[in-house]
Amino acid sequence: MKSALLKKLLALAVVGVSFAAAGAHAEDLLDQVKARGTLRVGLEGTFPPFNSKAPNGELVGYDVDIAKAVAAKMGLKPEFVTTEWSGIIAGLQAGKFDVIVNQVGVTDQRKAALDFSPAYTYSAAQLIQRKDDTRQFKSLEDLKGKKLGVGLGTNYMDMAKSVPGIDVKTYPGAPEYLRDLAANRLDAALNDRLMLAYLLKNSQLPLRTGAIVGDGNPSAIPFRKGNPKFAKAIDDAMTQLEADGTFSKISDKWFGIDVTKPLSR
């Protein structure tokens, strides 16, 4: 009896030591990326002007330039991995890439599951309406009983659904809901204010910008929790890039304004 009990206790002790050893030797993400020499960056690649493919197949855009600058400051080469937005968070958690640089809004829900770098973009939600629509929607409350188009899985979907009474219609991306808005199947759509000038210019649709709604929304670079060395390294890199003016130059290149600073209302 005692012998059997002793064997069980010894077995449990060995298991406990094994788990402790594994925890003690768990590699920080910084060690992994330094050993590899690359920073694997998840992004859509279909989200201009933030990230998209040029005619020659090269990834270009604001997020692409930000990712390249951050990786270089950390002594790494960027390795881009394109994926659909609907699965990008799951891809990060599954280890398909190290970070996401794709205008990921910082929310309490995401902070519970992921760690974030300092913010590198500040924007806000803005409504889109048809040019011939004279109604002035000043807030989401004004859209109760109305049909509002948003991207599936975006902050704007969550924002719209938080207001009871709005008939929220979700779409794979902006082109789809802009077409439905122009065809009078929606009363309005909701997207990032930084996207609207680009979207409306290139859509060739009879649409106009509407009111800015809600508070400013910061975007940052998420990565998996439990990596304190990596967190400090990316924090240091981004602080230096802000201080030396690199972030401001990238912003001016793509938007003509500095979107790396908090909004002044």
WOVEN-V747697 format. One record per helix or strand of 3 or more residues. SS is the DSSP state (a for helix, b for strand). FROM is the first residue (numbers start at 1). TO is the last residue. Records with the same first field share a line. If there is no record, write none. Layout:
# WOVEN-V747697
SS = FROM-TO + FROM-TO
This chain:
# WOVEN-V747697
a = 2-24 + 29-36 + 62-73 + 85-93 + 108-113 + 140-143 + 155-161 + 174-182 + 193-203 + 228-243 + 246-255
b = 38-43 + 51-53 + 77-82 + 99-105 + 114-116 + 121-130 + 147-151 + 167-171 + 188-192 + 207-224
